[in-house]
Every structure is written in C-alpha cells, then in structure tokens.
Amino acid sequence: MSQAAETSLLAAPDIRHKIERIAAQIVEAYPEHPLALVGIHTRGAVLCRRVYDILRARGRETAFGTLDIALYRDDLDNLGTIPSIRGSDLPFPVEGAHIILFDDVLFTGRTIRAALAELVDYGRPARIELAVLVDRGHRELPIAPDYLGQSFSTARHDHVRVCFTETDGREGVFLTRSAPQP
C-alpha cells in the first residue's frame, strides 16, 4: 500500500502574510472597540496568539483566551480514543463581549458548532465572529468565516493539515489527497 504524498499549499512566508492580513482586517472592522480573541485548541489557539501579538504590537489592547472543545464534540463515539483535555482559559467576562473565535481549518463546521456551544455556556456574548487560516469547503452546517487567510478547493476525503512551529516543529499548510472511502 503506497502512502499518499503531501502537497504544500502555503509556506511559512505565506502563512505570516495571511495572519498579518487577518489582523489588519480585524483592526479595520474594529478600530477602537474592545475585543476578545479566543483560539480553539490546539492550532486555532496558536493562530489566535499570533494575531493577538500583532494587535498588541500595534498598541491594541485585546483580551486573549483559549477554548478546549473536547467534551463538546459530537463525534466522541467515533474517535476511538479518549480526547486529550487541555482546559479552556477565558480570563475575561464572556457576557456582552465582542469575540473573534479562531481555528486553523474550516471544514464541515462541526468544530465551530462545538466551540459556540461551549462559549455560550460561559455567558452570552454581544457578538461572535470567526477567523480561520484555511477554508476548505464541504460545510455540513451554515457556518462561514468573517476573517479568512485562504480558501482552497479540496475533495471531501482529502486532508488539510496546518503545521505551526510551536506545535509541529515546522511551518506550512499541506494537502494530502486520499482515495474516497466506500
């Protein structure tokens, strides 16, 4: 059985540029309004931290938090393993907050659904928007990003992997094409 080859979709400089663009779009949309940035563990939190650091470097005071959706997933029975629990850290009041939720890849929308369910358990935000590095389509739920790095056309059975130096020791976005499952 041959192993599928990885194709590079974005290199490190491309990722840096996309993240800078997302940060610029957020500043444009909210020039002075207080914001809370929340990243979904694991790579959504890395993406969120990078945007947060850019905004802070530009003198923008912004709250930062992370969300662990492991217990909010609707596919726990299908995982075959016990999910790793990291815990959520939202060191700001969610009630009435303007929140931008971050994830690395938007696919079916189920991860975002789980994140929304968890967020509202903490309180009722005034607004929640979505920022993603990669949108690969194939939505099962009516969810779309407000801030987007790049869209790619993929087959449903393909796999898109975002790698960050902080979590993977390398930087890039990679596509692995797979044969459809019967």
Long-range contacts (C-beta under 8 A, 24 or more apart in sequence): 4-176, 4-177, 4-178, 5-176, 5-177, 6-161, 6-174, 6-175, 6-176, 7-174, 7-175, 7-176, 7-177, 8-172, 8-173, 8-174, 8-175, 9-134, 9-150, 9-152, 9-160, 9-172, 9-173, 9-174, 9-175, 10-134, 10-149, 10-150, 10-172, 10-173, 11-171, 11-172, 12-171, 12-172, 14-150, 14-173, 15-133, 15-149, 15-171, 15-172, 15-173, 18-133, 18-149, 18-150, 19-47, 19-50, 19-51, 19-54, 19-133, 19-149, 20-54, 21-149, 22-51, 22-131, 22-133, 22-147, 22-148, 22-149, 23-51, 23-54, 23-55, 23-58, 25-147, 26-51, 26-55, 26-100, 26-131, 26-147, 27-55, 27-58, 27-60, 29-146, 30-98, 33-98, 34-61, 34-62, 34-63, 34-97, 34-98, 35-62, 35-63, 35-98, 35-99, 35-100, 36-62, 36-63, 36-64, 36-65, 36-90, 36-92, 36-94, 36-97, 36-98, 36-99, 36-100, 37-62, 37-63, 37-64, 37-65, 37-99, 37-100, 37-102, 38-64, 38-65, 38-66, 38-67, 38-90, 38-99, 38-100, 38-101, 38-102, 38-115, 38-119, 39-64, 39-65, 39-66, 39-67, 39-101, 39-102, 39-103, 40-66, 40-67, 40-69, 40-101, 40-102, 40-103, 40-111, 40-115, 41-66, 41-67, 41-68, 41-69, 41-70, 41-86, 42-86, 42-167, 43-103, 43-104, 43-105, 43-162, 43-164, 43-167, 44-101, 44-102, 44-103, 44-104, 45-102, 46-104, 46-164, 46-166, 46-167, 47-102, 47-103, 47-104, 47-131, 47-132, 47-133, 47-162, 47-164, 48-102, 48-131, 51-102, 51-131, 63-91, 63-92, 63-97, 64-91, 65-89, 65-90, 65-91, 65-92, 66-90, 67-101, 67-115, 67-118, 67-119, 69-111, 69-114, 69-115, 69-118, 72-114, 72-115, 72-117, 72-118, 73-110, 73-111, 73-114, 74-110, 74-113, 74-114, 75-110, 88-118, 88-122, 90-122, 93-123, 94-119, 94-122, 94-123, 94-124, 94-125, 95-122, 95-123, 95-124, 95-125, 96-123, 96-124, 96-125, 96-126, 97-123, 97-125, 97-126, 98-125, 98-126, 98-127, 98-129, 99-125, 99-127, 99-128, 99-129, 100-128, 100-129, 100-130, 100-131, 100-146, 100-147, 101-128, 101-129, 101-130, 101-131, 102-130, 102-131, 102-132, 103-130, 103-131, 103-132, 104-132, 104-133, 104-134, 104-162, 105-132, 105-133, 105-134, 105-135, 105-136, 105-160, 105-162, 106-130, 106-132, 106-134, 106-135, 106-136, 106-139, 106-143, 106-145, 107-136, 107-137, 107-138, 107-139, 107-160, 108-138, 108-139, 108-140, 108-141, 109-139, 109-140, 109-141, 109-142, 109-143, 110-140, 110-141, 112-141, 112-143, 113-141, 113-143, 133-162, 133-173, 134-160, 134-162, 134-173, 136-160, 155-180, 156-180, 157-181
